[in-house]
Amino acid sequence: MSKTVLALAVLLLHLQSNSTYAEDKPAASPASPKIGIVQRRVLIFDFENQTGKIEFDYLSGSISDALADSIKKTGKFRLMLREDARVNAIADGSPAPANAAPAEANSAQSTSSEPTMANTPPKVNVAVNRNDAIKRGRDAGADVVVLGKFSELNGVLLMSAQAYEADTRLLKVAEEILTKSDSEMFNGINILANKIAESMARELPMFDAAEAERRNAEANRNKAEARDWEIQIFAGMPLLHPLYSSDGTITYDKGIPVQKLTGYSLGAAGYFTGLSQKLFFMPKESRVGLQSKITLLSGQSDIVGANSLMLVQSASLSGVFVSNHAILGIPYLQSGRWLAFAEAGPGLVYTRLATTDSTVFSSWQPSAVIGTSGAYHFSYWSLGLSYRAQVTMFSANQVFMQHDLWFYAGVRL
């Protein structure tokens, strides 16, 4: 009876696996691939626990650890660290030159069969779907992304692993194994790891120097290069309106009728764009900087005295607003070389409003700004569009908002 149950469990697990990955057929390899000397970079994600049992959670990392150890022993791949999904560093140091021999590229690798802290296998402990994982790996600089899952039924454990080529998104290797979910499963894990390593070594050979250079050029063509600094100049049109009661006249009680003013804004900003390299918890491409802007305005308004007596009708006004803000920018959208940021920061604004013969108002006020910007990033410069909503406080009950929409050009250093 127990043999019958075991056979049924094996059959059901196979049917489940085949229905889930029916479209995943390893792509055919060239009949005679070129023998290369440049190792492919591999990023391994933790295996997905589909058993629904928390006691199997530890296998998510254990299986990926075993795969990493077997893949490393082939000497044909370079393993990427968990942090590589953020900072694009390589597990065994700086990238090997294209003309390095395989033995030289692997000279620092350990041959021990037991994982250690020094050669902890690369893994990304994040639950993502296949397309997201491949994109994350490609953005991190991986050539191969390894995913896997395991499920259990009636004491039978089914483990499967797939290796995808990052740039083509093609499934190149798929292996699975059935084992009992007891002490025998560790032997099954090692068998799966060896099968994956052997298949990857066969189906994903090392690159020759020309192919490696071509792939790097293709990857960099659609990816914004990392820079530490960016300096921007911008110009745009402001729209001002008060955040208090105003009838459009200049009075002591009702403040300045900023809605009567029109003009243009000019400015510059400098950003340190290597923030995520200094603060590990910041998203990649985050930036911090200083923005300075001058807004030149003109318009007309009636001037009314404290006793509501009309002093000047349709007086010509000129305004100069100079603002300085510290800005923190967090990326929220990226597509190739296009990046969009959410930005905010505090600052000060100098406001001067005058008629042809006298100064109506001249003072520094606290301010805050919030907005968004998006730009296409070339290798050493950028072109973009920004929106800013700037709040300036004359007093506790006299506040106005300035909206700016501007185009900018930046130099990336």
ZIBEL-V742976 format. One record per helix or strand of 3 or more residues. SS is the DSSP state (A for helix, B for strand). FROM is the first residue (numbers start at 1). LEN is the number of residues. Records with the same first field share a line. If there is no record, write none. Layout:
SS->FROM-LEN / FROM-LEN
This chain:
A->2-19 / 54-3 / 58-16 / 84-4 / 102-4 / 130-11 / 185-19 / 209-13 / 258-3 / 275-4
B->40-6 / 77-3 / 144-10 / 156-10 / 171-10 / 229-14 / 261-12 / 287-18 / 310-26 / 338-17 / 359-19 / 381-15 / 398-15
